[in-house]
Amino acid sequence: ASHAEIAALRARGGARIVDLGLEELRRRFDPSNPDLELVFELAGAPKDLVRNYGLAWLSESARVWTRNEAWTLRFLGIGHSEAREAAARLVIAAMPALGAAERRSLATKLLELVEKPEVEEGALAGFAMVLRTALTDLAAELCPLERALALVGAANDSAISVGAAVLARTPGALALLGTARVVQMAQHEKAVVRGAALTMLDAAVLELRASPSILFGLLESDWDDVRTAALALLDRVDLVGLGLEGLVGLADSTRADVQQKARALLSSALAHDGEGGLDVHELLGRLAQHPSAPMRAWAVELALAHLKAGFVRLAKCELVFRCVLFDVHPDRQAKRRVIDFLAERGEQDENQAELAAHILGDVVRTRTRDDHDRALSALTRVQLAFPAVCSSVRLVTAAPGAAP
């Protein structure tokens, strides 16, 4: 029987017949002189059992077909995605054995192929994988900027990924493309496109230092790799120079990891208070209504640790304290610390006592027993220190000798 007749058995319904055909083909297969048409047919077969044989023979015969440009191109464009990926890996592994002229010729042909419309999704993925992984330098050499931009603007993901890889090797690509376009690429669904965009941003650290807010949009990305890279890039730029507006803008993120970064930067800026740093009281006013509970709790920590003496400073933080005390999802420890803090400040002077009594009086009216009792105790301390202060607590002086 001929190879073709034996191979035809793979299309039969019976598993035993298929096994017999494959075993006979296995006996006849010679990796040093393979029937590449047969390998091509089996490697692209829809049946897993048949395709697995084909993929094994594809690997065993790679030393033959990877040295033949025509067969290399055929296997990279084979009909099954698993076979295309396997062929691409084999071509990449064989690349060091090819001469400079062979590599250049292959890169030229692959670029022409990825520029064509994709008949089905992923059909050009094998060509793109080799260009991105093993022939990037040649691809960059063969692609002037206009051609690379055309690839990035193509309709298929394979061309986009190659164009992005080329642009990542192009000096000044960020300036040539524009920040908005690169940030858009960094949000692409394909990881290779996101990676190329992030590479461009990484190479443009001087531009980022001049305008670090470029990274803020990436910090809100749905992709973990993008957020991680953006956070790493933040370490290379001076965000303190953005001032209060910029740093609070960073703190407004909905992401916990970004908020943590913002807190670290804000703490660093506060440490230089008086030397171009931030004013803690102004910062507290901006954080008072932050939607994130951890950020509000941190604002309380700032107030307790850094709030300077005096009624004016305390009044600026009233909203911070109220947000914690009347939070619908309360942090009990934070509540207790705020109540104790208000009692301490209310004992210092009459103006602060008025404000503390006003806030604590509202807490006393709540139905939560623990909050009510603690606020009542704190309010009593304030009232004892300044009896003239108007509050919901009325002190009654017992007559001498009266029973307690």
Solvent accessible surface area in square Angstrom, and as a share of the most:
residue,aa,sasa,rsa
1,A,92,0.71
2,S,57,0.37
3,H,66,0.29
4,A,75,0.58
5,E,105,0.47
6,I,19,0.10
7,A,4,0.03
8,A,62,0.48
9,L,47,0.23
10,R,47,0.17
11,A,81,0.63
12,R,124,0.45
13,G,78,0.75
14,G,35,0.34
15,A,74,0.57
16,R,166,0.60
17,I,59,0.30
18,V,6,0.03
19,D,53,0.27
20,L,90,0.45
21,G,2,0.02
22,L,2,0.01
23,E,100,0.45
24,E,42,0.19
25,L,2,0.01
26,R,84,0.31
27,R,172,0.63
28,R,71,0.26
29,F,25,0.10
30,D,64,0.33
31,P,53,0.34
32,S,91,0.59
33,N,118,0.60
34,P,18,0.12
35,D,53,0.27
36,L,19,0.09
37,E,97,0.43
38,L,15,0.07
39,V,1,0.00
40,F,49,0.21
41,E,78,0.35
42,L,0,0.00
43,A,0,0.00
44,G,25,0.24
45,A,2,0.02
46,P,112,0.71
47,K,91,0.39
48,D,90,0.46
49,L,84,0.42
50,V,1,0.00
51,R,14,0.05
52,N,81,0.42
53,Y,50,0.19
54,G,0,0.00
55,L,28,0.14
56,A,45,0.35
57,W,0,0.00
58,L,1,0.01
59,S,59,0.38
60,E,76,0.34
61,S,1,0.00
62,A,13,0.10
63,R,193,0.70
64,V,59,0.34
65,W,0,0.00
66,T,6,0.04
67,R,124,0.45
68,N,66,0.34
69,E,56,0.25
70,A,68,0.53
71,W,41,0.15
72,T,3,0.02
73,L,35,0.17
74,R,93,0.34
75,F,0,0.00
76,L,0,0.00
77,G,35,0.34
78,I,3,0.02
79,G,59,0.56
80,H,49,0.22
81,S,68,0.44
82,E,75,0.34
83,A,0,0.00
84,R,15,0.05
85,E,89,0.40
86,A,13,0.10
87,A,0,0.00
88,A,0,0.00
89,R,127,0.46
90,L,37,0.19
91,V,3,0.02
92,I,37,0.19
93,A,78,0.61
94,A,18,0.14
95,M,4,0.02
96,P,115,0.72
97,A,65,0.50
98,L,23,0.11
99,G,35,0.34
100,A,85,0.66
101,A,82,0.63
102,E,86,0.39
103,R,66,0.24
104,R,101,0.37
105,S,45,0.29
106,L,6,0.03
107,A,0,0.00
108,T,49,0.29
109,K,78,0.33
110,L,0,0.00
111,L,0,0.00
112,E,80,0.36
113,L,42,0.21
114,V,0,0.00
115,E,76,0.34
116,K,111,0.47
117,P,121,0.76
118,E,43,0.19
119,V,142,0.82
120,E,97,0.43
121,E,149,0.67
122,G,20,0.19
123,A,16,0.12
124,L,17,0.08
125,A,44,0.34
126,G,1,0.01
127,F,13,0.05
128,A,0,0.00
129,M,47,0.21
130,V,0,0.00
131,L,1,0.00
132,R,63,0.23
133,T,85,0.49
134,A,24,0.18
135,L,1,0.01
136,T,11,0.06
137,D,99,0.52
138,L,27,0.13
139,A,1,0.01
140,A,29,0.23
141,E,112,0.50
142,L,36,0.18
143,C,7,0.04
144,P,79,0.49
145,L,50,0.25
146,E,126,0.56
147,R,64,0.23
148,A,1,0.01
149,L,44,0.22
150,A,67,0.52
151,L,3,0.02
152,V,13,0.08
153,G,55,0.53
154,A,32,0.25
155,A,114,0.88
156,N,12,0.06
157,D,38,0.20
158,S,9,0.06
159,A,0,0.00
160,I,20,0.10
161,S,3,0.02
162,V,2,0.01
163,G,0,0.00
164,A,0,0.00
165,A,16,0.13
166,V,2,0.01
167,L,0,0.00
168,A,23,0.18
169,R,131,0.48
170,T,39,0.23
171,P,124,0.78
172,G,43,0.42
173,A,4,0.03
174,L,8,0.04
175,A,78,0.61
176,L,97,0.48
177,L,19,0.09
178,G,28,0.27
179,T,48,0.28
180,A,84,0.65
181,R,91,0.33
182,V,0,0.00
183,V,32,0.18
184,Q,132,0.59
185,M,13,0.06
186,A,0,0.00
187,Q,67,0.30
188,H,42,0.19
189,E,119,0.53
190,K,72,0.31
191,A,60,0.47
192,V,61,0.35
193,V,0,0.00
194,R,16,0.06
195,G,33,0.32
196,A,9,0.07
197,A,0,0.00
198,L,21,0.10
199,T,65,0.38
200,M,6,0.03
201,L,0,0.00
202,D,65,0.34
203,A,84,0.65
204,A,8,0.06
205,V,22,0.13
206,L,128,0.63
207,E,72,0.32
208,L,0,0.00
209,R,126,0.46
210,A,89,0.69
211,S,47,0.31
212,P,6,0.04
213,S,57,0.37
214,I,33,0.17
215,L,0,0.00
216,F,42,0.18
217,G,42,0.41
218,L,0,0.00
219,L,2,0.01
220,E,68,0.30
221,S,3,0.02
222,D,118,0.61
223,W,92,0.32
224,D,96,0.50
225,D,60,0.31
226,V,0,0.00
227,R,31,0.11
228,T,89,0.51
229,A,27,0.21
230,A,0,0.00
231,L,33,0.16
232,A,56,0.43
233,L,8,0.04
234,L,2,0.01
235,D,100,0.52
236,R,99,0.36
237,V,15,0.09
238,D,96,0.50
239,L,1,0.01
240,V,52,0.30
241,G,67,0.64
242,L,55,0.27
243,G,24,0.23
244,L,25,0.12
245,E,121,0.54
246,G,15,0.14
247,L,0,0.00
248,V,4,0.02
249,G,34,0.33
250,L,3,0.02
251,A,0,0.00
252,D,77,0.40
253,S,11,0.07
254,T,114,0.66
255,R,67,0.24
256,A,81,0.63
257,D,54,0.28
258,V,0,0.00
259,Q,10,0.05
260,Q,118,0.52
261,K,41,0.18
262,A,0,0.00
263,R,51,0.19
264,A,61,0.47
265,L,29,0.14
266,L,0,0.00
267,S,51,0.33
268,S,50,0.32
269,A,0,0.00
270,L,18,0.09
271,A,85,0.66
272,H,92,0.41
273,D,75,0.39
274,G,75,0.73
275,E,140,0.63
276,G,78,0.75
277,G,23,0.22
278,L,16,0.08
279,D,70,0.36
280,V,8,0.04
281,H,10,0.04
282,E,100,0.45
283,L,0,0.00
284,L,0,0.00
285,G,41,0.40
286,R,101,0.37
287,L,1,0.00
288,A,3,0.03
289,Q,131,0.58
290,H,7,0.03
291,P,114,0.71
292,S,18,0.11
293,A,52,0.40
294,P,79,0.50
295,M,0,0.00
296,R,37,0.14
297,A,31,0.24
298,W,39,0.14
299,A,0,0.00
300,V,1,0.01
301,E,75,0.34
302,L,11,0.05
303,A,0,0.00
304,L,37,0.19
305,A,77,0.59
306,H,90,0.40
307,L,20,0.10
308,K,104,0.44
309,A,77,0.60
310,G,26,0.25
311,F,81,0.34
312,V,93,0.53
313,R,86,0.31
314,L,0,0.00
315,A,35,0.27
316,K,116,0.49
317,C,0,0.00
318,E,43,0.19
319,L,79,0.40
320,V,3,0.02
321,F,0,0.00
322,R,50,0.18
323,C,29,0.17
324,V,9,0.05
325,L,5,0.03
326,F,80,0.34
327,D,29,0.15
328,V,128,0.74
329,H,148,0.66
330,P,68,0.43
331,D,71,0.37
332,R,111,0.41
333,Q,111,0.50
334,A,10,0.08
335,K,16,0.07
336,R,74,0.27
337,R,92,0.33
338,V,0,0.00
339,I,2,0.01
340,D,64,0.33
341,F,25,0.10
342,L,0,0.00
343,A,0,0.00
344,E,89,0.40
345,R,11,0.04
346,G,0,0.00
347,E,69,0.31
348,Q,101,0.45
349,D,50,0.26
350,E,84,0.38
351,N,92,0.47
352,Q,2,0.01
353,A,0,0.00
354,E,74,0.33
355,L,18,0.09
356,A,0,0.00
357,A,3,0.02
358,H,106,0.47
359,I,0,0.00
360,L,0,0.00
361,G,4,0.04
362,D,39,0.20
363,V,3,0.01
364,V,20,0.12
365,R,165,0.60
366,T,44,0.25
367,R,241,0.88
368,T,57,0.33
369,R,181,0.66
370,D,43,0.22
371,D,6,0.03
372,H,55,0.25
373,D,62,0.32
374,R,87,0.32
375,A,0,0.00
376,L,68,0.34
377,S,65,0.42
378,A,4,0.03
379,L,1,0.00
380,T,43,0.25
381,R,90,0.33
382,V,1,0.01
383,Q,10,0.04
384,L,117,0.58
385,A,44,0.34
386,F,47,0.20
387,P,95,0.60
388,A,88,0.68
389,V,4,0.02
390,C,114,0.68
391,S,34,0.22
392,S,65,0.42
393,V,20,0.12
394,R,201,0.73
395,L,70,0.35
396,V,114,0.65
397,T,132,0.77
398,A,70,0.55
399,A,66,0.51
400,P,139,0.88
401,G,88,0.85
402,A,54,0.42
403,A,89,0.69
404,P,175,1.10
